[in-house]
Amino acid sequence: MTAEAPDAARRAVAAFVETFGAAPRYLVRSPGRVNLIGEHTDYNDGLCLPLAVGLELCLAFSPAEEAGALIEVFSEDREAPARVHLPPPALSASGPPGRAARAQAGWAGYVEGVVAAMGAAAGAGASRGWYGSLASDLPAGAGLSSSAALELAVARACAVTWRRDWDPVAAARLAHRAENHWVGAATGLLDQLACAASTAGHALRIDFRDLTMLPVAVPDSVVVAIVDTGTRRELVTSAYGQRRAECVRAAAGLGVASLRDLGDHLPADAADRLDPVELRRARHLVTENTRVRDVVAALARSDLARAGAVLLDGHRSLRDDFEVCGPELDAAVAACRTAPGCHGARMTGGGFAGCVLALVDAQSADAFAGAVLGDYRAATGRDGVVHLCRPVGGTSLIPVQEHLPRTTNDSMKESGQE
Ligand code: GAF
């Protein structure tokens, strides 16, 4: 089936009203992301081209009246709230704290880690608590950055409450520190930057060597179709760390600090200096950076056929050279290729499970979705979900008023709170 229009904002506000008995002061929306091209390049100083999508997490919150209070976040699908006492816990660059220090596991650990990272930046300003309710339309573990969306939403709530200017790049870096040093997931900065710094209608070309960013318009004639294969992975325990280590070994074997330094070609003697696994990893990185440049150029001239062909190349590289594909991801890409209006498709995100994306003519989007889901089911016996997306802007505050449940809205009008 194709997905319903998301309404996380309305659910977050309704949950807040039900839990706290009043309307929230603020509402944050924080999007998920897909990566059009440039996979596993972020931790290799490379290039990538993500975009934020309208599947999002929303956090309704109010600052506490008293300083020195608590941060407390309820989630619609968890019984226990995340609680962080102020002053924020200390975040160490030496690695994730042990279980005793990192009191909360799962989603609450992300809340705790971001409060710690934002608190370190805010210093004595991090004295006031806040309380909130969140709702999400982002499936966890599907490769759409539900974690980064949560991190950035919490960062935004802290910034509002502690009266800090909102700098998307600085916030992304702090959220990334929390993920690396508190949660203990050794990921790159791609997800946080895409969630924080994307602009509507555009993908974001990021150069991880110097963090320069360039919005790249995605032609109005296409949608980005996300095909959720229904398979899930756990980033902390996946082969992600192993791939990172293989890239480091490949760079060392070729005498460069990072694989980006190789430019557009492997050295002629690369096969003599690397083992076969390292050679394949290095080849993916070198060709993937070139593919990012190719897709940026193709989008600039609205050459969707070329952009789609490069996506398909990228998929083959992730499958055969970087070896992070899986049978369901491969079956979903095969289903996309033959579906109406499809220019190209690839797996997206860390890999092994989750989602594929396709560039699809907007006019053919519904026919595309129907064909893909039928073929995917025939190939795997699984039901997928298609989300038809256009690029949206990064984490932002949105008006509370239009998302209030009708009864609350009416009583606020009556009591003159508008
Ligand atoms: C995951 C990681 F979190 C990112 O940093 C990035 O490496 C991606 O996999 C692969 O491109 O989403």
Boltz pocket constraint, residues with backbone or C-beta under 6 A from the ligand:
constraints:
  - pocket:
      binder: B
      contacts: [[A, 35], [A, 38], [A, 39], [A, 40], [A, 41], [A, 42], [A, 43], [A, 143], [A, 187], [A, 188], [A, 189], [A, 190], [A, 191], [A, 349], [A, 350], [A, 351]]
      max_distance: 6.0
